[in-house]
Amino acid sequence: MQYNRRTFMGVVLATTALVMGGTTLASAASLEEVKAKGTIVVGIQGDNAPWGFVNSSGTQDGFDADVATLFAKEIGVNVQFQPLAVANRIPALTTGKVDILFATMAMTEERAKSIQYSKPYAANTIALYAAKADKVSTAEDLAGWEIGVPKSSSQDKAVTDAVGSSATVRRFDDDAATIQALISGQVKAVGGNQFYGQRLEAAAAGTYERKIDFLTTYNGVGTRLGEKDWNDTVNAFIDKIKANGELAAITKKWMGIELPQFPESIPNIPFTVN
């Protein structure tokens, strides 16, 4: 009798796993399925101005929202935004919660093992921000500091690589929480993108400044591994908006800069599905 119960439970668990697995795969829509239903679900950051944020009218706004809206128009569908925390972006894509990521996705080798990147369409400088009164000019000066970063972000990797074990890296849920940690004194500095300076100035005028530039990263659109239809369509779209000036206009609107020069390739990060 004991054997029968075990056998029965094994069948139940196996069946449950198959059903759950089937549900996950079924929710990962192909490009043609998205076109057929008429709506694309875009994963985006909801708290990281000017990349992605919810404006005073409660509408998703920002650089990535503008680019994603153009992409939806290009493929002939409506756009539905799904704001995501930094650490939830890749899981939301790979499980089919969203169809695509326009979500400030810095291109890293580690992420390229889990998602397919497009060609780059934005650049971002990762830097250290701290109080003007604190004198620091190199990573060696940060020994003993507590530095805040959004967990699983490009800032997290850049700061961790730079300071090693000489400083303590504290990880927060998102950019807003990281900035608040600096303002409230929980940390002495933060690793942030090139717009942290504006946000810190708005929150505490004259208090903080950009200290050290760690690296410049490039953002790509994220799709699921092996999905050539999505990747080819996104890359053709990026080529088009670079050529016709639409990407330059969006970059100027939100960042106040000219369109950066993008690399033709990045080691170990393919832009296309083979």
DOLUMGU-831261 format. One line per 10 residues: their letters; for each residue x, y, z of N, C-alpha, C. Coordinates in steps of 0.02 Angstrom, whole numbers, padded with zeros to 5 digits. Example, Ala and Ser with C-alpha at 12.3 -4.5 7.8 and 13.67 -1.06 7.14 Angstrom:
DOLUMGU-831261
AS	00660:-00284:00390:00615:-00225:00390:00660:-00165:00390 ~ 00642:-00112:00354:00684:-00053:00357:00645:00002:00394
END
This chain:
DOLUMGU-831261
MQYNRRTFMG	00041:-00061:00000:00000:00000:00000:00043:00063:00000 ~ 00098:00061:00039:00143:00118:00041:00173:00132:-00028 ~ 00190:00078:-00062:00218:00086:-00130:00168:00120:-00176 ~ 00104:00100:-00172:00053:00128:-00215:00044:00203:-00203 ~ 00045:00223:-00138:00038:00295:-00123:00096:00335:-00152 ~ 00156:00307:-00146:00214:00342:-00173:00210:00348:-00249 ~ 00187:00292:-00280:00180:00293:-00353:00128:00345:-00374 ~ 00072:00347:-00338:00019:00395:-00354:00044:00467:-00347 ~ 00080:00481:-00292:00105:00549:-00281:00156:00568:-00335 ~ 00196:00518:-00356:00245:00532:-00408:00211:00552:-00473
VVLATTALVM	00157:00516:-00490:00119:00532:-00551:00089:00602:-00545 ~ 00060:00618:-00486:00029:00684:-00476:00081:00739:-00485 ~ 00140:00731:-00453:00191:00783:-00457:00217:00791:-00528 ~ 00226:00735:-00562:00250:00738:-00631:00199:00773:-00676 ~ 00135:00756:-00666:00083:00787:-00706:00078:00861:-00693 ~ 00085:00880:-00629:00084:00952:-00611:00141:00989:-00644 ~ 00200:00958:-00643:00258:00991:-00674:00248:01001:-00748 ~ 00218:00951:-00781:00206:00957:-00853:00156:01012:-00868 ~ 00103:01015:-00828:00053:01067:-00838:00082:01136:-00828 ~ 00121:01143:-00772:00152:01209:-00759:00200:01227:-00814
GGTTLASAAS	00241:01178:-00836:00288:01192:-00889:00253:01212:-00953 ~ 00197:01178:-00969:00159:01194:-01029:00130:01263:-01025 ~ 00107:01283:-00965:00078:01350:-00957:00130:01403:-00969 ~ 00191:01392:-00942:00244:01442:-00950:00262:01450:-01024 ~ 00269:01393:-01059:00288:01398:-01129:00233:01429:-01170 ~ 00171:01413:-01154:00115:01439:-01193:00108:01515:-01185 ~ 00130:01541:-01127:00123:01613:-01116:00178:01654:-01150 ~ 00230:01619:-01174:00284:01654:-01210:00264:01662:-01283 ~ 00233:01717:-01299:00203:01727:-01365:00255:01740:-01419 ~ 00244:01710:-01477:00285:01724:-01536:00266:01793:-01564
LEEVKAKGTI	00307:01817:-01609:00292:01882:-01641:00225:01879:-01678 ~ 00212:01825:-01713:00149:01820:-01751:00089:01817:-01704 ~ 00097:01783:-01647:00043:01780:-01598:00028:01849:-01569 ~ 00080:01888:-01556:00071:01956:-01531:00035:01999:-01583 ~ 00055:01992:-01646:00021:02029:-01699:-00052:02009:-01704 ~ -00065:01945:-01696:-00134:01921:-01701:-00178:01948:-01645 ~ -00152:01952:-01585:-00192:01977:-01529:-00195:02053:-01527 ~ -00147:02085:-01562:-00150:02158:-01569:-00120:02199:-01513 ~ -00086:02166:-01465:-00055:02202:-01409:00011:02170:-01391 ~ 00063:02211:-01381:00127:02187:-01357:00135:02209:-01285
VVGIQGDNAP	00157:02162:-01242:00169:02177:-01171:00244:02190:-01163 ~ 00260:02251:-01145:00329:02274:-01141:00351:02279:-01068 ~ 00404:02244:-01051:00434:02252:-00985:00477:02315:-00985 ~ 00468:02356:-00934:00502:02421:-00931:00515:02439:-00858 ~ 00562:02483:-00846:00572:02507:-00778:00520:02562:-00763 ~ 00492:02558:-00704:00439:02606:-00686:00461:02660:-00639 ~ 00526:02661:-00619:00547:02708:-00567:00615:02739:-00582 ~ 00636:02738:-00644:00705:02757:-00660:00705:02811:-00714 ~ 00684:02872:-00696:00683:02927:-00744:00754:02945:-00764 ~ 00765:02965:-00828:00715:02972:-00881:00707:02909:-00924
WGFVNSSGTQ	00738:02854:-00902:00733:02793:-00942:00661:02766:-00944 ~ 00632:02757:-00884:00564:02734:-00879:00535:02755:-00812 ~ 00476:02784:-00813:00444:02807:-00751:00370:02818:-00764 ~ 00332:02821:-00710:00261:02837:-00715:00252:02911:-00702 ~ 00223:02947:-00749:00218:03020:-00742:00160:03040:-00697 ~ 00150:03105:-00689:00099:03130:-00642:00028:03112:-00663 ~ 00020:03093:-00726:-00046:03071:-00750:-00057:02996:-00741 ~ -00006:02962:-00712:-00012:02890:-00703:00005:02850:-00764 ~ 00037:02881:-00813:00053:02849:-00877:00127:02832:-00879 ~ 00144:02773:-00907:00214:02756:-00916:00246:02803:-00966
DGFDADVATL	00305:02828:-00948:00337:02880:-00988:00412:02868:-00989 ~ 00447:02908:-01029:00520:02906:-01030:00549:02882:-01096 ~ 00616:02879:-01097:00652:02860:-01157:00630:02792:-01184 ~ 00632:02741:-01140:00614:02674:-01163:00541:02668:-01184 ~ 00498:02705:-01150:00427:02705:-01168:00417:02733:-01238 ~ 00453:02786:-01255:00447:02815:-01321:00473:02767:-01375 ~ 00529:02735:-01362:00557:02688:-01412:00511:02628:-01419 ~ 00486:02602:-01363:00442:02543:-01366:00377:02559:-01401 ~ 00350:02619:-01392:00289:02640:-01426:00300:02642:-01501 ~ 00358:02667:-01522:00375:02667:-01593:00378:02596:-01620
FAKEIGVNVQ	00407:02550:-01581:00413:02481:-01603:00344:02449:-01611 ~ 00300:02462:-01562:00232:02435:-01567:00198:02460:-01630 ~ 00208:02524:-01646:00179:02553:-01707:00209:02519:-01769 ~ 00274:02505:-01766:00308:02473:-01822:00278:02405:-01838 ~ 00260:02367:-01787:00233:02299:-01800:00156:02299:-01800 ~ 00126:02358:-01792:00054:02364:-01801:00012:02341:-01743 ~ 00036:02352:-01681:-00002:02331:-01622:-00004:02387:-01570 ~ -00047:02380:-01521:-00048:02425:-01464:00006:02403:-01414 ~ 00024:02450:-01370:00075:02434:-01321:00045:02434:-01251 ~ 00064:02384:-01212:00045:02380:-01142:00109:02374:-01101
FQPLAVANRI	00120:02421:-01055:00181:02420:-01016:00173:02382:-00951 ~ 00225:02344:-00934:00228:02309:-00870:00290:02333:-00832 ~ 00281:02380:-00784:00339:02403:-00746:00370:02347:-00705 ~ 00437:02344:-00706:00473:02289:-00673:00530:02316:-00630 ~ 00541:02285:-00573:00601:02298:-00534:00661:02270:-00572 ~ 00720:02296:-00557:00780:02276:-00593:00789:02200:-00593 ~ 00783:02170:-00534:00796:02098:-00528:00743:02055:-00561 ~ 00685:02084:-00577:00630:02044:-00605:00626:02048:-00682 ~ 00670:02086:-00713:00663:02096:-00785:00673:02032:-00825 ~ 00728:01997:-00814:00742:01937:-00852:00692:01881:-00836
PALTTGKVDI	00676:01868:-00772:00625:01817:-00758:00558:01832:-00790 ~ 00537:01895:-00792:00474:01913:-00824:00474:01896:-00898 ~ 00531:01905:-00931:00537:01889:-01002:00538:01814:-01013 ~ 00581:01780:-00977:00591:01708:-00991:00530:01666:-00972 ~ 00488:01689:-00926:00428:01652:-00908:00367:01674:-00948 ~ 00375:01723:-00993:00320:01744:-01036:00274:01795:-01005 ~ 00293:01824:-00947:00251:01876:-00918:00250:01937:-00962 ~ 00306:01950:-00996:00309:02004:-01045:00335:01975:-01111 ~ 00321:02010:-01165:00343:01987:-01231:00413:02009:-01248 ~ 00435:02065:-01219:00498:02096:-01240:00519:02145:-01185
LFATMAMTEE	00584:02161:-01182:00609:02208:-01132:00638:02270:-01165 ~ 00607:02326:-01154:00636:02392:-01165:00645:02420:-01094 ~ 00698:02398:-01059:00700:02407:-00986:00769:02425:-00961 ~ 00803:02471:-00997:00869:02494:-00975:00915:02434:-00965 ~ 00915:02388:-01013:00951:02325:-01006:01023:02334:-01030 ~ 01068:02351:-00983:01139:02354:-01000:01163:02286:-01024 ~ 01204:02286:-01075:01225:02225:-01107:01285:02195:-01071 ~ 01275:02138:-01038:01328:02104:-01002:01333:02031:-01025 ~ 01392:02002:-01018:01402:01932:-01037:01356:01886:-00998 ~ 01349:01900:-00934:01308:01856:-00892:01236:01857:-00914
RAKSIQYSKP	01208:01916:-00928:01138:01920:-00950:01129:01888:-01019 ~ 01181:01893:-01060:01176:01865:-01128:01171:01788:-01127 ~ 01183:01757:-01070:01173:01685:-01064:01098:01669:-01055 ~ 01059:01720:-01034:00988:01708:-01018:00940:01740:-01068 ~ 00961:01793:-01101:00918:01827:-01149:00956:01843:-01213 ~ 00919:01858:-01265:00948:01880:-01328:00946:01956:-01331 ~ 01004:01987:-01340:01007:02059:-01348:00999:02079:-01422 ~ 00972:02137:-01433:00972:02168:-01498:01037:02208:-01507 ~ 01042:02242:-01562:01094:02293:-01569:01083:02346:-01516 ~ 01136:02381:-01494:01127:02433:-01444:01088:02492:-01471
YAANTIALYA	01047:02523:-01428:01009:02582:-01448:01015:02639:-01398 ~ 01054:02629:-01344:01065:02681:-01294:01130:02667:-01259 ~ 01160:02720:-01230:01221:02713:-01191:01210:02742:-01122 ~ 01249:02718:-01074:01238:02738:-01004:01305:02735:-00967 ~ 01322:02789:-00933:01384:02790:-00894:01368:02775:-00821 ~ 01402:02725:-00794:01395:02706:-00724:01447:02742:-00682 ~ 01425:02777:-00630:01471:02819:-00591:01455:02814:-00517 ~ 01501:02839:-00476:01492:02844:-00404:01468:02914:-00387 ~ 01417:02918:-00345:01391:02982:-00320:01397:02983:-00244 ~ 01420:03040:-00218:01428:03048:-00146:01424:03122:-00129
AKADKVSTAE	01426:03137:-00065:01421:03206:-00042:01481:03247:-00067 ~ 01470:03309:-00084:01524:03353:-00108:01579:03358:-00056 ~ 01561:03355:00007:01610:03362:00061:01658:03302:00066 ~ 01639:03245:00038:01681:03185:00041:01731:03186:-00016 ~ 01794:03181:00001:01848:03184:-00049:01865:03114:-00072 ~ 01850:03100:-00134:01865:03035:-00163:01877:03043:-00238 ~ 01929:03010:-00264:01943:03016:-00335:01960:02949:-00368 ~ 01974:02898:-00327:01988:02832:-00354:01951:02779:-00314 ~ 01946:02720:-00342:01912:02665:-00306:01948:02648:-00241 ~ 02014:02658:-00239:02052:02643:-00179:02031:02688:-00120
DLAGWEIGVP	02005:02747:-00135:01983:02793:-00083:01919:02770:-00048 ~ 01887:02718:-00075:01822:02696:-00049:01828:02642:00004 ~ 01888:02626:00025:01898:02574:00075:01859:02590:00138 ~ 01820:02542:00161:01781:02551:00222:01713:02584:00212 ~ 01698:02607:00152:01634:02640:00138:01578:02589:00131 ~ 01517:02612:00142:01458:02574:00123:01428:02607:00062 ~ 01419:02568:00009:01397:02596:-00056:01333:02560:-00077 ~ 01282:02599:-00093:01218:02571:-00113:01212:02562:-00188 ~ 01179:02509:-00209:01165:02496:-00280:01098:02461:-00286 ~ 01063:02467:-00342:01005:02424:-00354:01029:02352:-00367
KSSSQDKAVT	01000:02304:-00332:01024:02236:-00339:01013:02209:-00409 ~ 01061:02170:-00432:01060:02137:-00498:01064:02187:-00556 ~ 01086:02248:-00542:01091:02299:-00594:01162:02303:-00621 ~ 01171:02341:-00675:01239:02353:-00701:01281:02392:-00651 ~ 01248:02436:-00611:01283:02472:-00558:01311:02423:-00506 ~ 01270:02373:-00490:01291:02322:-00441:01356:02290:-00464 ~ 01358:02267:-00526:01418:02234:-00552:01477:02282:-00555 ~ 01465:02343:-00580:01520:02391:-00588:01552:02409:-00521 ~ 01511:02424:-00472:01537:02443:-00406:01571:02383:-00372 ~ 01540:02325:-00375:01568:02265:-00344:01636:02249:-00374
DAVGSSATVR	01641:02253:-00440:01705:02239:-00474:01758:02291:-00454 ~ 01737:02354:-00446:01785:02408:-00432:01812:02406:-00361 ~ 01769:02391:-00313:01791:02397:-00242:01813:02331:-00212 ~ 01794:02275:-00243:01813:02210:-00215:01788:02202:-00143 ~ 01832:02182:-00099:01814:02172:-00029:01832:02232:00015 ~ 01858:02286:-00015:01880:02343:00024:01823:02385:00050 ~ 01765:02382:00018:01705:02419:00039:01646:02371:00043 ~ 01593:02393:00076:01533:02353:00082:01481:02377:00031 ~ 01459:02332:-00012:01408:02348:-00061:01340:02327:-00033 ~ 01295:02376:-00024:01228:02362:00000:01179:02366:-00057
RFDDDAATIQ	01137:02315:-00063:01093:02309:-00121:01021:02324:-00102 ~ 00989:02367:-00143:00920:02388:-00131:00876:02366:-00190 ~ 00811:02370:-00180:00764:02342:-00229:00765:02378:-00296 ~ 00776:02444:-00296:00773:02481:-00359:00812:02546:-00353 ~ 00809:02588:-00405:00846:02651:-00406:00820:02699:-00353 ~ 00754:02703:-00346:00725:02750:-00298:00747:02734:-00227 ~ 00747:02669:-00209:00768:02648:-00143:00842:02661:-00132 ~ 00882:02653:-00185:00954:02664:-00180:00968:02738:-00167 ~ 00935:02781:-00204:00944:02853:-00195:00921:02874:-00125 ~ 00866:02848:-00103:00841:02865:-00036:00889:02842:00018
ALISGQVKAV	00923:02785:00006:00971:02760:00055:01029:02809:00064 ~ 01050:02842:00010:01103:02892:00016:01078:02954:00052 ~ 01020:02979:00033:00992:03039:00063:00979:03030:00138 ~ 00958:02971:00158:00941:02958:00228:01002:02937:00270 ~ 01060:02930:00237:01120:02914:00275:01132:02840:00286 ~ 01094:02797:00253:01105:02724:00261:01171:02703:00228 ~ 01190:02738:00175:01254:02725:00141:01290:02790:00130 ~ 01355:02785:00116:01395:02845:00107:01399:02866:00033 ~ 01384:02820:-00011:01386:02834:-00083:01340:02786:-00118 ~ 01326:02799:-00182:01288:02753:-00223:01320:02746:-00291
GGNQFYGQRL	01310:02688:-00321:01328:02678:-00390:01267:02691:-00432 ~ 01271:02738:-00479:01211:02757:-00516:01224:02769:-00589 ~ 01170:02774:-00627:01176:02790:-00698:01188:02865:-00707 ~ 01193:02886:-00768:01213:02955:-00782:01160:03006:-00763 ~ 01101:02983:-00741:01048:03030:-00721:01038:03033:-00645 ~ 01077:02996:-00608:01071:03000:-00535:01086:03071:-00510 ~ 01133:03105:-00544:01150:03173:-00523:01090:03218:-00524 ~ 01049:03214:-00577:00989:03256:-00581:00940:03239:-00526 ~ 00931:03175:-00513:00883:03154:-00462:00906:03173:-00392 ~ 00970:03168:-00379:00996:03188:-00314:00993:03264:-00305
EAAAAGTYER	01005:03300:-00358:01000:03373:-00355:00929:03395:-00341 ~ 00881:03361:-00371:00811:03377:-00359:00791:03362:-00287 ~ 00820:03310:-00259:00802:03289:-00191:00839:03329:-00137 ~ 00901:03348:-00151:00942:03383:-00101:00992:03428:-00137 ~ 00969:03486:-00158:01008:03531:-00200:01075:03548:-00169 ~ 01127:03543:-00210:01194:03565:-00189:01231:03517:-00143 ~ 01204:03458:-00131:01232:03412:-00081:01278:03359:-00111 ~ 01260:03333:-00168:01295:03275:-00196:01326:03291:-00264 ~ 01376:03250:-00283:01407:03259:-00348:01433:03192:-00374 ~ 01446:03191:-00439:01474:03132:-00471:01549:03131:-00458
KIDFLTTYNG	01573:03073:-00432:01643:03069:-00410:01687:03029:-00458 ~ 01667:02968:-00474:01709:02923:-00513:01666:02891:-00568 ~ 01690:02892:-00630:01657:02856:-00683:01687:02786:-00687 ~ 01644:02735:-00680:01669:02666:-00681:01672:02638:-00752 ~ 01619:02646:-00791:01619:02620:-00859:01558:02647:-00897 ~ 01561:02641:-00963:01503:02656:-01005:01475:02590:-01031 ~ 01411:02581:-01021:01378:02521:-01045:01330:02539:-01102 ~ 01308:02489:-01138:01261:02498:-01193:01199:02457:-01180 ~ 01141:02485:-01194:01077:02452:-01182:01052:02420:-01246 ~ 01026:02359:-01239:00994:02325:-01295:00923:02305:-01277
VGTRLGEKDW	00883:02293:-01327:00816:02265:-01317:00824:02191:-01301 ~ 00787:02166:-01252:00792:02096:-01232:00735:02054:-01259 ~ 00752:01999:-01292:00703:01949:-01312:00727:01881:-01288 ~ 00685:01830:-01296:00704:01764:-01272:00755:01731:-01318 ~ 00797:01690:-01288:00849:01654:-01326:00818:01613:-01382 ~ 00849:01617:-01441:00829:01575:-01497:00770:01602:-01537 ~ 00739:01657:-01515:00680:01682:-01551:00702:01731:-01606 ~ 00719:01701:-01663:00748:01738:-01719:00698:01790:-01747 ~ 00634:01772:-01747:00585:01819:-01775:00583:01884:-01736 ~ 00583:01879:-01670:00585:01940:-01628:00650:01979:-01639
NDTVNAFIDK	00706:01944:-01637:00771:01976:-01641:00781:02011:-01708 ~ 00764:01977:-01763:00772:02007:-01829:00728:02070:-01836 ~ 00667:02066:-01811:00621:02122:-01816:00644:02182:-01775 ~ 00669:02169:-01715:00694:02223:-01672:00755:02256:-01703 ~ 00802:02216:-01729:00862:02244:-01758:00847:02286:-01820 ~ 00800:02263:-01861:00780:02303:-01920:00748:02369:-01898 ~ 00709:02366:-01844:00678:02426:-01817:00731:02475:-01791 ~ 00780:02451:-01755:00833:02495:-01729:00872:02527:-01786 ~ 00889:02488:-01837:00922:02516:-01896:00880:02572:-01927 ~ 00815:02561:-01931:00770:02610:-01962:00768:02675:-01922
IKANGELAAI	00760:02671:-01855:00752:02734:-01816:00819:02769:-01807 ~ 00875:02733:-01815:00940:02767:-01816:00946:02806:-01881 ~ 00926:02775:-01936:00935:02806:-02002:00887:02865:-02013 ~ 00826:02861:-01988:00777:02914:-02002:00776:02970:-01951 ~ 00819:02966:-01899:00825:03019:-01850:00778:03014:-01791 ~ 00734:02964:-01790:00687:02959:-01734:00722:02942:-01668 ~ 00772:02898:-01671:00808:02881:-01610:00848:02941:-01584 ~ 00877:02978:-01630:00915:03039:-01610:00868:03089:-01577 ~ 00808:03096:-01602:00760:03144:-01574:00739:03123:-01504 ~ 00727:03058:-01494:00707:03034:-01427:00765:03041:-01378
TKKWMGIELP	00826:03028:-01402:00886:03036:-01359:00894:03109:-01338 ~ 00886:03154:-01384:00891:03226:-01369:00837:03247:-01321 ~ 00776:03223:-01331:00719:03241:-01290:00730:03222:-01217 ~ 00752:03161:-01205:00755:03135:-01137:00823:03143:-01104 ~ 00876:03145:-01143:00944:03146:-01114:00982:03211:-01127 ~ 00957:03249:-01175:00989:03313:-01190:01057:03305:-01223 ~ 01068:03248:-01257:01132:03235:-01290:01119:03212:-01362 ~ 01172:03215:-01401:01169:03188:-01469:01170:03111:-01465 ~ 01148:03080:-01518:01148:03006:-01520:01219:02981:-01515 ~ 01233:02936:-01467:01302:02910:-01460:01322:02867:-01519
QFPESIPNIP	01387:02856:-01525:01413:02807:-01572:01409:02738:-01538 ~ 01380:02690:-01571:01372:02624:-01542:01422:02575:-01571 ~ 01447:02527:-01531:01494:02478:-01558:01460:02430:-01607 ~ 01498:02408:-01656:01473:02359:-01704:01468:02290:-01673 ~ 01507:02278:-01621:01505:02214:-01586:01532:02223:-01516 ~ 01512:02178:-01471:01538:02177:-01402:01558:02105:-01389 ~ 01619:02093:-01365:01642:02025:-01354:01593:01983:-01312 ~ 01578:01924:-01337:01537:01874:-01302:01464:01896:-01291 ~ 01443:01948:-01327:01372:01969:-01323:01346:01975:-01395 ~ 01316:01922:-01421:01291:01925:-01490:01229:01969:-01495
FTVN	01225:02007:-01550:01168:02050:-01564:01115:02013:-01605 ~ 01133:01956:-01633:01087:01920:-01677:01084:01847:-01657 ~ 01027:01816:-01675:01019:01744:-01665:01054:01707:-01722 ~ 01097:01660:-01705:01133:01623:-01757:01087:01574:-01792
END
